[in-house]
Amino acid sequence: MDNKTMSILGLVLAFIVPIAGVIISAIALNKMKQSGVEEGKGLAMAGLIIGIVIMAIGVIASVCMVCMAGVVAAGSGY
C-alpha cells in the first residue's frame, strides 16, 4: 500500500475506529519519513490528530458517566 492510500485509510478510520486510525496514520507518517515521499502527509496528520481527539473525548465521557453513576447511586438512599 502506498503512503497516500494509507493516509486516506487512517483519516477514515479515525472517525470510525479511532485507535485503528491513529495506528494506520502513524505507520503512514513513519513510512513517509523513511522514504522521503511526503505525499499525503496532511491527511496522515489529520487522521492522527482526529483519532487522538476522539479517543480523548471518549475517555473523558466515560469518566464523567462513571462519576455521575456514583453520584446517583450515593444519592438514591432516601
N, CA, C, O and CB atoms as a CASP TS submission, in Angstrom:
PFRMAT TS
TARGET T0000
AUTHOR 0000-0000-0000
METHOD Language model
MODEL 1
PARENT N/A
ATOM      1  N   MET     1       0.853  -1.176   0.000  1.00  0.00           N
ATOM      2  CA  MET     1       0.000   0.000   0.000  1.00  0.00           C
ATOM      3  C   MET     1       0.904   1.246   0.000  1.00  0.00           C
ATOM      4  O   MET     1       1.890   1.307   0.734  1.00  0.00           O
ATOM      5  CB  MET     1      -0.974  -0.006   1.240  1.00  0.00           C
ATOM      6  N   ASP     2       0.561   2.214  -0.815  1.00  0.00           N
ATOM      7  CA  ASP     2       1.390   3.416  -0.848  1.00  0.00           C
ATOM      8  C   ASP     2       0.993   4.379   0.278  1.00  0.00           C
ATOM      9  O   ASP     2      -0.017   4.189   0.955  1.00  0.00           O
ATOM     10  CB  ASP     2       1.270   4.114  -2.218  1.00  0.00           C
ATOM     11  N   ASN     3       1.806   5.401   0.452  1.00  0.00           N
ATOM     12  CA  ASN     3       1.628   6.328   1.574  1.00  0.00           C
ATOM     13  C   ASN     3       0.305   7.088   1.508  1.00  0.00           C
ATOM     14  O   ASN     3      -0.357   7.277   2.528  1.00  0.00           O
ATOM     15  CB  ASN     3       2.775   7.314   1.612  1.00  0.00           C
ATOM     16  N   LYS     4      -0.075   7.521   0.315  1.00  0.00           N
ATOM     17  CA  LYS     4      -1.310   8.301   0.186  1.00  0.00           C
ATOM     18  C   LYS     4      -2.532   7.450   0.540  1.00  0.00           C
ATOM     19  O   LYS     4      -3.449   7.926   1.210  1.00  0.00           O
ATOM     20  CB  LYS     4      -1.448   8.857  -1.246  1.00  0.00           C
ATOM     21  N   THR     5      -2.544   6.211   0.099  1.00  0.00           N
ATOM     22  CA  THR     5      -3.658   5.304   0.420  1.00  0.00           C
ATOM     23  C   THR     5      -3.742   5.062   1.923  1.00  0.00           C
ATOM     24  O   THR     5      -4.827   5.078   2.503  1.00  0.00           O
ATOM     25  CB  THR     5      -3.495   3.960  -0.323  1.00  0.00           C
ATOM     26  N   MET     6      -2.588   4.838   2.549  1.00  0.00           N
ATOM     27  CA  MET     6      -2.588   4.632   4.000  1.00  0.00           C
ATOM     28  C   MET     6      -3.039   5.889   4.735  1.00  0.00           C
ATOM     29  O   MET     6      -3.705   5.797   5.766  1.00  0.00           O
ATOM     30  CB  MET     6      -1.194   4.218   4.481  1.00  0.00           C
ATOM     31  N   SER     7      -2.685   7.058   4.216  1.00  0.00           N
ATOM     32  CA  SER     7      -3.102   8.314   4.836  1.00  0.00           C
ATOM     33  C   SER     7      -4.612   8.470   4.780  1.00  0.00           C
ATOM     34  O   SER     7      -5.241   8.842   5.771  1.00  0.00           O
ATOM     35  CB  SER     7      -2.425   9.502   4.151  1.00  0.00           C
ATOM     36  N   ILE     8      -5.191   8.186   3.626  1.00  0.00           N
ATOM     37  CA  ILE     8      -6.650   8.279   3.471  1.00  0.00           C
ATOM     38  C   ILE     8      -7.337   7.261   4.376  1.00  0.00           C
ATOM     39  O   ILE     8      -8.319   7.582   5.045  1.00  0.00           O
ATOM     40  CB  ILE     8      -7.065   8.052   1.992  1.00  0.00           C
ATOM     41  N   LEU     9      -6.822   6.045   4.393  1.00  0.00           N
ATOM     42  CA  LEU     9      -7.398   4.998   5.249  1.00  0.00           C
ATOM     43  C   LEU     9      -7.303   5.389   6.723  1.00  0.00           C
ATOM     44  O   LEU     9      -8.247   5.168   7.482  1.00  0.00           O
ATOM     45  CB  LEU     9      -6.682   3.651   5.011  1.00  0.00           C
ATOM     46  N   GLY    10      -6.189   5.960   7.130  1.00  0.00           N
ATOM     47  CA  GLY    10      -6.030   6.406   8.514  1.00  0.00           C
ATOM     48  C   GLY    10      -7.017   7.499   8.883  1.00  0.00           C
ATOM     49  O   GLY    10      -7.564   7.504   9.985  1.00  0.00           O
ATOM     50  N   LEU    11      -7.244   8.427   7.956  1.00  0.00           N
ATOM     51  CA  LEU    11      -8.203   9.504   8.219  1.00  0.00           C
ATOM     52  C   LEU    11      -9.622   8.967   8.341  1.00  0.00           C
ATOM     53  O   LEU    11     -10.364   9.370   9.236  1.00  0.00           O
ATOM     54  CB  LEU    11      -8.139  10.555   7.112  1.00  0.00           C
ATOM     55  N   VAL    12     -10.001   8.066   7.452  1.00  0.00           N
ATOM     56  CA  VAL    12     -11.358   7.493   7.507  1.00  0.00           C
ATOM     57  C   VAL    12     -11.540   6.678   8.778  1.00  0.00           C
ATOM     58  O   VAL    12     -12.563   6.794   9.454  1.00  0.00           O
ATOM     59  CB  VAL    12     -11.632   6.607   6.266  1.00  0.00           C
ATOM     60  N   LEU    13     -10.557   5.861   9.103  1.00  0.00           N
ATOM     61  CA  LEU    13     -10.660   5.033  10.307  1.00  0.00           C
ATOM     62  C   LEU    13     -10.646   5.861  11.592  1.00  0.00           C
ATOM     63  O   LEU    13     -11.162   5.418  12.618  1.00  0.00           O
ATOM     64  CB  LEU    13      -9.524   4.027  10.339  1.00  0.00           C
ATOM     65  N   ALA    14     -10.064   7.052  11.544  1.00  0.00           N
ATOM     66  CA  ALA    14     -10.034   7.909  12.734  1.00  0.00           C
ATOM     67  C   ALA    14     -11.450   8.252  13.186  1.00  0.00           C
ATOM     68  O   ALA    14     -11.687   8.447  14.378  1.00  0.00           O
ATOM     69  CB  ALA    14      -9.239   9.201  12.452  1.00  0.00           C
ATOM     70  N   PHE    15     -12.383   8.327  12.256  1.00  0.00           N
ATOM     71  CA  PHE    15     -13.772   8.630  12.602  1.00  0.00           C
ATOM     72  C   PHE    15     -14.547   7.379  13.008  1.00  0.00           C
ATOM     73  O   PHE    15     -15.459   7.456  13.832  1.00  0.00           O
ATOM     74  CB  PHE    15     -14.465   9.307  11.431  1.00  0.00           C
ATOM     75  N   ILE    16     -14.196   6.239  12.441  1.00  0.00           N
ATOM     76  CA  ILE    16     -14.956   5.002  12.679  1.00  0.00           C
ATOM     77  C   ILE    16     -14.383   4.226  13.864  1.00  0.00           C
ATOM     78  O   ILE    16     -15.107   3.899  14.805  1.00  0.00           O
ATOM     79  CB  ILE    16     -14.950   4.116  11.418  1.00  0.00           C
ATOM     80  N   VAL    17     -13.091   3.934  13.815  1.00  0.00           N
ATOM     81  CA  VAL    17     -12.384   3.203  14.875  1.00  0.00           C
ATOM     82  C   VAL    17     -11.122   4.017  15.182  1.00  0.00           C
ATOM     83  O   VAL    17     -10.074   3.786  14.578  1.00  0.00           O
ATOM     84  CB  VAL    17     -12.030   1.695  14.438  1.00  0.00           C
ATOM     85  N   PRO    18     -11.218   4.967  16.118  1.00  0.00           N
ATOM     86  CA  PRO    18     -10.114   5.913  16.330  1.00  0.00           C
ATOM     87  C   PRO    18      -8.749   5.283  16.593  1.00  0.00           C
ATOM     88  O   PRO    18      -7.741   5.788  16.098  1.00  0.00           O
ATOM     89  CB  PRO    18     -10.448   6.792  17.464  1.00  0.00           C
ATOM     90  N   ILE    19      -8.692   4.201  17.355  1.00  0.00           N
ATOM     91  CA  ILE    19      -7.394   3.590  17.658  1.00  0.00           C
ATOM     92  C   ILE    19      -6.742   3.054  16.388  1.00  0.00           C
ATOM     93  O   ILE    19      -5.530   3.178  16.212  1.00  0.00           O
ATOM     94  CB  ILE    19      -7.555   2.457  18.690  1.00  0.00           C
ATOM     95  N   ALA    20      -7.535   2.462  15.508  1.00  0.00           N
ATOM     96  CA  ALA    20      -7.006   1.960  14.239  1.00  0.00           C
ATOM     97  C   ALA    20      -6.560   3.120  13.351  1.00  0.00           C
ATOM     98  O   ALA    20      -5.543   3.024  12.663  1.00  0.00           O
ATOM     99  CB  ALA    20      -8.066   1.103  13.509  1.00  0.00           C
ATOM    100  N   GLY    21      -7.315   4.209  13.365  1.00  0.00           N
ATOM    101  CA  GLY    21      -6.939   5.382  12.591  1.00  0.00           C
ATOM    102  C   GLY    21      -5.624   5.973  13.050  1.00  0.00           C
ATOM    103  O   GLY    21      -4.801   6.379  12.230  1.00  0.00           O
ATOM    104  N   VAL    22      -5.421   6.025  14.357  1.00  0.00           N
ATOM    105  CA  VAL    22      -4.168   6.544  14.911  1.00  0.00           C
ATOM    106  C   VAL    22      -3.002   5.642  14.502  1.00  0.00           C
ATOM    107  O   VAL    22      -1.945   6.134  14.106  1.00  0.00           O
ATOM    108  CB  VAL    22      -4.253   6.650  16.458  1.00  0.00           C
ATOM    109  N   ILE    23      -3.191   4.345  14.595  1.00  0.00           N
ATOM    110  CA  ILE    23      -2.122   3.402  14.262  1.00  0.00           C
ATOM    111  C   ILE    23      -1.763   3.481  12.777  1.00  0.00           C
ATOM    112  O   ILE    23      -0.586   3.576  12.427  1.00  0.00           O
ATOM    113  CB  ILE    23      -2.542   1.967  14.629  1.00  0.00           C
ATOM    114  N   ILE    24      -2.770   3.442  11.906  1.00  0.00           N
ATOM    115  CA  ILE    24      -2.517   3.493  10.460  1.00  0.00           C
ATOM    116  C   ILE    24      -1.884   4.825  10.069  1.00  0.00           C
ATOM    117  O   ILE    24      -0.969   4.857   9.247  1.00  0.00           O
ATOM    118  CB  ILE    24      -3.826   3.279   9.673  1.00  0.00           C
ATOM    119  N   SER    25      -2.363   5.921  10.651  1.00  0.00           N
ATOM    120  CA  SER    25      -1.795   7.234  10.341  1.00  0.00           C
ATOM    121  C   SER    25      -0.341   7.329  10.794  1.00  0.00           C
ATOM    122  O   SER    25       0.498   7.888  10.089  1.00  0.00           O
ATOM    123  CB  SER    25      -2.623   8.341  11.002  1.00  0.00           C
ATOM    124  N   ALA    26      -0.047   6.780  11.975  1.00  0.00           N
ATOM    125  CA  ALA    26       1.325   6.793  12.472  1.00  0.00           C
ATOM    126  C   ALA    26       2.241   5.951  11.585  1.00  0.00           C
ATOM    127  O   ALA    26       3.384   6.333  11.331  1.00  0.00           O
ATOM    128  CB  ALA    26       1.372   6.282  13.913  1.00  0.00           C
ATOM    129  N   ILE    27       1.748   4.823  11.121  1.00  0.00           N
ATOM    130  CA  ILE    27       2.532   3.986  10.218  1.00  0.00           C
ATOM    131  C   ILE    27       2.790   4.722   8.900  1.00  0.00           C
ATOM    132  O   ILE    27       3.902   4.689   8.372  1.00  0.00           O
ATOM    133  CB  ILE    27       1.806   2.646   9.954  1.00  0.00           C
ATOM    134  N   ALA    28       1.755   5.388   8.376  1.00  0.00           N
ATOM    135  CA  ALA    28       1.916   6.141   7.126  1.00  0.00           C
ATOM    136  C   ALA    28       2.947   7.255   7.295  1.00  0.00           C
ATOM    137  O   ALA    28       3.789   7.457   6.420  1.00  0.00           O
ATOM    138  CB  ALA    28       0.566   6.732   6.671  1.00  0.00           C
ATOM    139  N   LEU    29       2.886   7.972   8.405  1.00  0.00           N
ATOM    140  CA  LEU    29       3.860   9.041   8.648  1.00  0.00           C
ATOM    141  C   LEU    29       5.278   8.480   8.762  1.00  0.00           C
ATOM    142  O   LEU    29       6.229   9.075   8.255  1.00  0.00           O
ATOM    143  CB  LEU    29       3.496   9.815   9.926  1.00  0.00           C
ATOM    144  N   ASN    30       5.411   7.345   9.421  1.00  0.00           N
ATOM    145  CA  ASN    30       6.719   6.717   9.569  1.00  0.00           C
ATOM    146  C   ASN    30       7.275   6.280   8.210  1.00  0.00           C
ATOM    147  O   ASN    30       8.456   6.474   7.925  1.00  0.00           O
ATOM    148  CB  ASN    30       6.627   5.513  10.517  1.00  0.00           C
ATOM    149  N   LYS    31       6.410   5.685   7.370  1.00  0.00           N
ATOM    150  CA  LYS    31       6.850   5.269   6.043  1.00  0.00           C
ATOM    151  C   LYS    31       7.245   6.474   5.193  1.00  0.00           C
ATOM    152  O   LYS    31       8.188   6.398   4.406  1.00  0.00           O
ATOM    153  CB  LYS    31       5.749   4.468   5.343  1.00  0.00           C
ATOM    154  N   MET    32       6.519   7.596   5.352  1.00  0.00           N
ATOM    155  CA  MET    32       6.860   8.807   4.608  1.00  0.00           C
ATOM    156  C   MET    32       8.221   9.336   5.044  1.00  0.00           C
ATOM    157  O   MET    32       9.015   9.791   4.221  1.00  0.00           O
ATOM    158  CB  MET    32       5.779   9.886   4.805  1.00  0.00           C
ATOM    159  N   LYS    33       8.478   9.274   6.326  1.00  0.00           N
ATOM    160  CA  LYS    33       9.750   9.759   6.862  1.00  0.00           C
ATOM    161  C   LYS    33      10.909   8.912   6.335  1.00  0.00           C
ATOM    162  O   LYS    33      11.970   9.439   6.001  1.00  0.00           O
ATOM    163  CB  LYS    33       9.731   9.741   8.407  1.00  0.00           C
ATOM    164  N   GLN    34      10.695   7.592   6.264  1.00  0.00           N
ATOM    165  CA  GLN    34      11.743   6.692   5.796  1.00  0.00           C
ATOM    166  C   GLN    34      11.991   6.818   4.301  1.00  0.00           C
ATOM    167  O   GLN    34      13.136   6.773   3.852  1.00  0.00           O
ATOM    168  CB  GLN    34      11.386   5.267   6.133  1.00  0.00           C
ATOM    169  N   SER    35      10.913   6.978   3.523  1.00  0.00           N
ATOM    170  CA  SER    35      11.057   7.014   2.062  1.00  0.00           C
ATOM    171  C   SER    35      11.363   8.409   1.530  1.00  0.00           C
ATOM    172  O   SER    35      11.904   8.549   0.433  1.00  0.00           O
ATOM    173  CB  SER    35       9.797   6.496   1.409  1.00  0.00           C
ATOM    174  N   GLY    36      11.024   9.434   2.294  1.00  0.00           N
ATOM    175  CA  GLY    36      11.250  10.796   1.839  1.00  0.00           C
ATOM    176  C   GLY    36      10.121  11.353   0.990  1.00  0.00           C
ATOM    177  O   GLY    36      10.138  12.536   0.651  1.00  0.00           O
ATOM    178  N   VAL    37       9.151  10.537   0.643  1.00  0.00           N
ATOM    179  CA  VAL    37       7.995  10.972  -0.145  1.00  0.00           C
ATOM    180  C   VAL    37       6.932  11.470   0.822  1.00  0.00           C
ATOM    181  O   VAL    37       6.461  10.715   1.673  1.00  0.00           O
ATOM    182  CB  VAL    37       7.439   9.811  -1.050  1.00  0.00           C
ATOM    183  N   GLU    38       6.555  12.734   0.694  1.00  0.00           N
ATOM    184  CA  GLU    38       5.639  13.331   1.666  1.00  0.00           C
ATOM    185  C   GLU    38       4.225  13.507   1.116  1.00  0.00           C
ATOM    186  O   GLU    38       3.453  14.307   1.644  1.00  0.00           O
ATOM    187  CB  GLU    38       6.175  14.669   2.117  1.00  0.00           C
ATOM    188  N   GLU    39       3.884  12.780   0.078  1.00  0.00           N
ATOM    189  CA  GLU    39       2.547  12.884  -0.494  1.00  0.00           C
ATOM    190  C   GLU    39       1.536  12.259   0.466  1.00  0.00           C
ATOM    191  O   GLU    39       1.650  11.083   0.812  1.00  0.00           O
ATOM    192  CB  GLU    39       2.485  12.194  -1.887  1.00  0.00           C
ATOM    193  N   GLY    40       0.553  13.039   0.895  1.00  0.00           N
ATOM    194  CA  GLY    40      -0.452  12.566   1.829  1.00  0.00           C
ATOM    195  C   GLY    40      -0.122  12.833   3.279  1.00  0.00           C
ATOM    196  O   GLY    40      -0.805  12.325   4.168  1.00  0.00           O
ATOM    197  N   LYS    41       0.909  13.620   3.542  1.00  0.00           N
ATOM    198  CA  LYS    41       1.314  13.880   4.927  1.00  0.00           C
ATOM    199  C   LYS    41       0.222  14.617   5.694  1.00  0.00           C
ATOM    200  O   LYS    41      -0.006  14.335   6.870  1.00  0.00           O
ATOM    201  CB  LYS    41       2.613  14.692   4.959  1.00  0.00           C
ATOM    202  N   GLY    42      -0.450  15.554   5.043  1.00  0.00           N
ATOM    203  CA  GLY    42      -1.524  16.299   5.707  1.00  0.00           C
ATOM    204  C   GLY    42      -2.676  15.401   6.117  1.00  0.00           C
ATOM    205  O   GLY    42      -3.243  15.561   7.198  1.00  0.00           O
ATOM    206  N   LEU    43      -3.023  14.452   5.251  1.00  0.00           N
ATOM    207  CA  LEU    43      -4.098  13.510   5.577  1.00  0.00           C
ATOM    208  C   LEU    43      -3.709  12.618   6.754  1.00  0.00           C
ATOM    209  O   LEU    43      -4.524  12.341   7.633  1.00  0.00           O
ATOM    210  CB  LEU    43      -4.442  12.645   4.352  1.00  0.00           C
ATOM    211  N   ALA    44      -2.458  12.176   6.759  1.00  0.00           N
ATOM    212  CA  ALA    44      -1.992  11.326   7.855  1.00  0.00           C
ATOM    213  C   ALA    44      -1.968  12.098   9.172  1.00  0.00           C
ATOM    214  O   ALA    44      -2.355  11.565  10.212  1.00  0.00           O
ATOM    215  CB  ALA    44      -0.593  10.767   7.544  1.00  0.00           C
ATOM    216  N   MET    45      -1.518  13.340   9.132  1.00  0.00           N
ATOM    217  CA  MET    45      -1.513  14.172  10.347  1.00  0.00           C
ATOM    218  C   MET    45      -2.938  14.415  10.835  1.00  0.00           C
ATOM    219  O   MET    45      -3.207  14.363  12.036  1.00  0.00           O
ATOM    220  CB  MET    45      -0.803  15.525  10.082  1.00  0.00           C
ATOM    221  N   ALA    46      -3.848  14.679   9.901  1.00  0.00           N
ATOM    222  CA  ALA    46      -5.244  14.898  10.280  1.00  0.00           C
ATOM    223  C   ALA    46      -5.831  13.636  10.912  1.00  0.00           C
ATOM    224  O   ALA    46      -6.536  13.717  11.918  1.00  0.00           O
ATOM    225  CB  ALA    46      -6.079  15.320   9.053  1.00  0.00           C
ATOM    226  N   GLY    47      -5.548  12.476  10.330  1.00  0.00           N
ATOM    227  CA  GLY    47      -6.036  11.214  10.897  1.00  0.00           C
ATOM    228  C   GLY    47      -5.488  10.970  12.288  1.00  0.00           C
ATOM    229  O   GLY    47      -6.203  10.494  13.170  1.00  0.00           O
ATOM    230  N   LEU    48      -4.226  11.292  12.484  1.00  0.00           N
ATOM    231  CA  LEU    48      -3.599  11.121  13.793  1.00  0.00           C
ATOM    232  C   LEU    48      -4.234  12.049  14.827  1.00  0.00           C
ATOM    233  O   LEU    48      -4.593  11.612  15.920  1.00  0.00           O
ATOM    234  CB  LEU    48      -2.089  11.385  13.701  1.00  0.00           C
ATOM    235  N   ILE    49      -4.370  13.309  14.484  1.00  0.00           N
ATOM    236  CA  ILE    49      -4.931  14.296  15.421  1.00  0.00           C
ATOM    237  C   ILE    49      -6.397  14.001  15.716  1.00  0.00           C
ATOM    238  O   ILE    49      -6.808  14.011  16.876  1.00  0.00           O
ATOM    239  CB  ILE    49      -4.787  15.719  14.853  1.00  0.00           C
ATOM    240  N   ILE    50      -7.182  13.740  14.687  1.00  0.00           N
ATOM    241  CA  ILE    50      -8.619  13.472  14.894  1.00  0.00           C
ATOM    242  C   ILE    50      -8.815  12.207  15.717  1.00  0.00           C
ATOM    243  O   ILE    50      -9.663  12.180  16.609  1.00  0.00           O
ATOM    244  CB  ILE    50      -9.353  13.339  13.539  1.00  0.00           C
ATOM    245  N   GLY    51      -8.049  11.163  15.434  1.00  0.00           N
ATOM    246  CA  GLY    51      -8.165   9.925  16.202  1.00  0.00           C
ATOM    247  C   GLY    51      -7.839  10.132  17.668  1.00  0.00           C
ATOM    248  O   GLY    51      -8.538   9.620  18.542  1.00  0.00           O
ATOM    249  N   ILE    52      -6.772  10.887  17.942  1.00  0.00           N
ATOM    250  CA  ILE    52      -6.393  11.156  19.336  1.00  0.00           C
ATOM    251  C   ILE    52      -7.464  11.984  20.041  1.00  0.00           C
ATOM    252  O   ILE    52      -7.807  11.706  21.190  1.00  0.00           O
ATOM    253  CB  ILE    52      -5.038  11.886  19.397  1.00  0.00           C
ATOM    254  N   VAL    53      -7.990  12.997  19.360  1.00  0.00           N
ATOM    255  CA  VAL    53      -9.025  13.852  19.968  1.00  0.00           C
ATOM    256  C   VAL    53     -10.289  13.046  20.257  1.00  0.00           C
ATOM    257  O   VAL    53     -10.878  13.182  21.330  1.00  0.00           O
ATOM    258  CB  VAL    53      -9.360  15.048  19.040  1.00  0.00           C
ATOM    259  N   ILE    54     -10.707  12.211  19.316  1.00  0.00           N
ATOM    260  CA  ILE    54     -11.924  11.407  19.534  1.00  0.00           C
ATOM    261  C   ILE    54     -11.718  10.416  20.681  1.00  0.00           C
ATOM    262  O   ILE    54     -12.630  10.198  21.479  1.00  0.00           O
ATOM    263  CB  ILE    54     -12.316  10.645  18.238  1.00  0.00           C
ATOM    264  N   MET    55     -10.525   9.814  20.771  1.00  0.00           N
ATOM    265  CA  MET    55     -10.261   8.904  21.890  1.00  0.00           C
ATOM    266  C   MET    55     -10.257   9.651  23.216  1.00  0.00           C
ATOM    267  O   MET    55     -10.769   9.141  24.212  1.00  0.00           O
ATOM    268  CB  MET    55      -8.924   8.183  21.692  1.00  0.00           C
ATOM    269  N   ALA    56      -9.687  10.850  23.243  1.00  0.00           N
ATOM    270  CA  ALA    56      -9.667  11.643  24.478  1.00  0.00           C
ATOM    271  C   ALA    56     -11.083  12.018  24.906  1.00  0.00           C
ATOM    272  O   ALA    56     -11.416  11.961  26.089  1.00  0.00           O
ATOM    273  CB  ALA    56      -8.818  12.915  24.288  1.00  0.00           C
ATOM    274  N   ILE    57     -11.910  12.399  23.942  1.00  0.00           N
ATOM    275  CA  ILE    57     -13.308  12.722  24.262  1.00  0.00           C
ATOM    276  C   ILE    57     -14.018  11.495  24.818  1.00  0.00           C
ATOM    277  O   ILE    57     -14.811  11.607  25.753  1.00  0.00           O
ATOM    278  CB  ILE    57     -14.052  13.248  23.011  1.00  0.00           C
ATOM    279  N   GLY    58     -13.741  10.328  24.250  1.00  0.00           N
ATOM    280  CA  GLY    58     -14.358   9.091  24.746  1.00  0.00           C
ATOM    281  C   GLY    58     -13.938   8.769  26.168  1.00  0.00           C
ATOM    282  O   GLY    58     -14.757   8.340  26.980  1.00  0.00           O
ATOM    283  N   VAL    59     -12.671   8.973  26.470  1.00  0.00           N
ATOM    284  CA  VAL    59     -12.181   8.709  27.837  1.00  0.00           C
ATOM    285  C   VAL    59     -12.813   9.691  28.819  1.00  0.00           C
ATOM    286  O   VAL    59     -13.255   9.294  29.897  1.00  0.00           O
ATOM    287  CB  VAL    59     -10.627   8.811  27.900  1.00  0.00           C
ATOM    288  N   ILE    60     -12.856  10.962  28.456  1.00  0.00           N
ATOM    289  CA  ILE    60     -13.465  11.973  29.334  1.00  0.00           C
ATOM    290  C   ILE    60     -14.945  11.680  29.547  1.00  0.00           C
ATOM    291  O   ILE    60     -15.443  11.787  30.668  1.00  0.00           O
ATOM    292  CB  ILE    60     -13.286  13.388  28.742  1.00  0.00           C
ATOM    293  N   ALA    61     -15.653  11.313  28.481  1.00  0.00           N
ATOM    294  CA  ALA    61     -17.078  10.989  28.604  1.00  0.00           C
ATOM    295  C   ALA    61     -17.290   9.764  29.501  1.00  0.00           C
ATOM    296  O   ALA    61     -18.224   9.730  30.302  1.00  0.00           O
ATOM    297  CB  ALA    61     -17.691  10.738  27.212  1.00  0.00           C
ATOM    298  N   SER    62     -16.426   8.771  29.361  1.00  0.00           N
ATOM    299  CA  SER    62     -16.543   7.567  30.193  1.00  0.00           C
ATOM    300  C   SER    62     -16.325   7.890  31.666  1.00  0.00           C
ATOM    301  O   SER    62     -17.063   7.408  32.526  1.00  0.00           O
ATOM    302  CB  SER    62     -15.538   6.502  29.738  1.00  0.00           C
ATOM    303  N   VAL    63     -15.317   8.700  31.958  1.00  0.00           N
ATOM    304  CA  VAL    63     -15.049   9.085  33.346  1.00  0.00           C
ATOM    305  C   VAL    63     -16.232   9.871  33.909  1.00  0.00           C
ATOM    306  O   VAL    63     -16.633   9.645  35.050  1.00  0.00           O
ATOM    307  CB  VAL    63     -13.747   9.924  33.443  1.00  0.00           C
ATOM    308  N   CYS    64     -16.789  10.782  33.132  1.00  0.00           N
ATOM    309  CA  CYS    64     -17.946  11.560  33.586  1.00  0.00           C
ATOM    310  C   CYS    64     -19.150  10.666  33.859  1.00  0.00           C
ATOM    311  O   CYS    64     -19.867  10.868  34.839  1.00  0.00           O
ATOM    312  CB  CYS    64     -18.312  12.620  32.547  1.00  0.00           C
ATOM    313  N   MET    65     -19.371   9.680  32.993  1.00  0.00           N
ATOM    314  CA  MET    65     -20.513   8.784  33.190  1.00  0.00           C
ATOM    315  C   MET    65     -20.344   7.943  34.449  1.00  0.00           C
ATOM    316  O   MET    65     -21.313   7.716  35.173  1.00  0.00           O
ATOM    317  CB  MET    65     -20.693   7.872  31.973  1.00  0.00           C
ATOM    318  N   VAL    66     -19.128   7.479  34.719  1.00  0.00           N
ATOM    319  CA  VAL    66     -18.878   6.700  35.934  1.00  0.00           C
ATOM    320  C   VAL    66     -19.088   7.576  37.167  1.00  0.00           C
ATOM    321  O   VAL    66     -19.663   7.129  38.159  1.00  0.00           O
ATOM    322  CB  VAL    66     -17.443   6.112  35.925  1.00  0.00           C
ATOM    323  N   CYS    67     -18.620   8.823  37.103  1.00  0.00           N
ATOM    324  CA  CYS    67     -18.805   9.735  38.237  1.00  0.00           C
ATOM    325  C   CYS    67     -20.282  10.031  38.470  1.00  0.00           C
ATOM    326  O   CYS    67     -20.742  10.056  39.612  1.00  0.00           O
ATOM    327  CB  CYS    67     -18.041  11.044  38.001  1.00  0.00           C
ATOM    328  N   MET    68     -21.022  10.254  37.392  1.00  0.00           N
ATOM    329  CA  MET    68     -22.457  10.531  37.542  1.00  0.00           C
ATOM    330  C   MET    68     -23.194   9.314  38.077  1.00  0.00           C
ATOM    331  O   MET    68     -24.120   9.455  38.875  1.00  0.00           O
ATOM    332  CB  MET    68     -23.067  10.963  36.202  1.00  0.00           C
ATOM    333  N   ALA    69     -22.798   8.118  37.648  1.00  0.00           N
ATOM    334  CA  ALA    69     -23.432   6.897  38.165  1.00  0.00           C
ATOM    335  C   ALA    69     -23.150   6.761  39.658  1.00  0.00           C
ATOM    336  O   ALA    69     -24.020   6.335  40.417  1.00  0.00           O
ATOM    337  CB  ALA    69     -22.925   5.641  37.401  1.00  0.00           C
ATOM    338  N   GLY    70     -21.946   7.120  40.080  1.00  0.00           N
ATOM    339  CA  GLY    70     -21.625   7.082  41.507  1.00  0.00           C
ATOM    340  C   GLY    70     -22.435   8.071  42.316  1.00  0.00           C
ATOM    341  O   GLY    70     -22.866   7.762  43.427  1.00  0.00           O
ATOM    342  N   VAL    71     -22.648   9.261  41.769  1.00  0.00           N
ATOM    343  CA  VAL    71     -23.440  10.277  42.459  1.00  0.00           C
ATOM    344  C   VAL    71     -24.894   9.838  42.562  1.00  0.00           C
ATOM    345  O   VAL    71     -25.532  10.029  43.597  1.00  0.00           O
ATOM    346  CB  VAL    71     -23.340  11.628  41.732  1.00  0.00           C
ATOM    347  N   VAL    72     -25.411   9.257  41.504  1.00  0.00           N
ATOM    348  CA  VAL    72     -26.803   8.783  41.532  1.00  0.00           C
ATOM    349  C   VAL    72     -26.951   7.628  42.516  1.00  0.00           C
ATOM    350  O   VAL    72     -27.929   7.575  43.261  1.00  0.00           O
ATOM    351  CB  VAL    72     -27.260   8.342  40.121  1.00  0.00           C
ATOM    352  N   ALA    73     -25.995   6.708  42.528  1.00  0.00           N
ATOM    353  CA  ALA    73     -26.070   5.570  43.437  1.00  0.00           C
ATOM    354  C   ALA    73     -25.947   6.030  44.883  1.00  0.00           C
ATOM    355  O   ALA    73     -26.615   5.483  45.760  1.00  0.00           O
ATOM    356  CB  ALA    73     -24.976   4.547  43.109  1.00  0.00           C
ATOM    357  N   ALA    74     -25.112   7.015  45.145  1.00  0.00           N
ATOM    358  CA  ALA    74     -24.941   7.512  46.513  1.00  0.00           C
ATOM    359  C   ALA    74     -26.152   8.310  46.978  1.00  0.00           C
ATOM    360  O   ALA    74     -26.478   8.326  48.165  1.00  0.00           O
ATOM    361  CB  ALA    74     -23.687   8.374  46.608  1.00  0.00           C
ATOM    362  N   GLY    75     -26.809   8.967  46.039  1.00  0.00           N
ATOM    363  CA  GLY    75     -27.952   9.803  46.412  1.00  0.00           C
ATOM    364  C   GLY    75     -29.272   9.072  46.405  1.00  0.00           C
ATOM    365  O   GLY    75     -30.294   9.674  46.736  1.00  0.00           O
ATOM    366  N   SER    76     -29.301   7.812  46.046  1.00  0.00           N
ATOM    367  CA  SER    76     -30.582   7.095  45.950  1.00  0.00           C
ATOM    368  C   SER    76     -30.977   6.413  47.263  1.00  0.00           C
ATOM    369  O   SER    76     -31.888   5.585  47.263  1.00  0.00           O
ATOM    370  CB  SER    76     -30.508   6.055  44.843  1.00  0.00           C
ATOM    371  N   GLY    77     -30.336   6.731  48.352  1.00  0.00           N
ATOM    372  CA  GLY    77     -30.646   6.084  49.624  1.00  0.00           C
ATOM    373  C   GLY    77     -31.727   6.779  50.424  1.00  0.00           C
ATOM    374  O   GLY    77     -31.802   6.581  51.637  1.00  0.00           O
ATOM    375  N   TYR    78     -32.556   7.576  49.802  1.00  0.00           N
ATOM    376  CA  TYR    78     -33.608   8.301  50.527  1.00  0.00           C
ATOM    377  C   TYR    78     -34.607   7.368  51.088  1.00  0.00           C
ATOM    378  O   TYR    78     -35.564   7.801  51.729  1.00  0.00           O
ATOM    379  CB  TYR    78     -34.296   9.295  49.641  1.00  0.00           C
TER
END
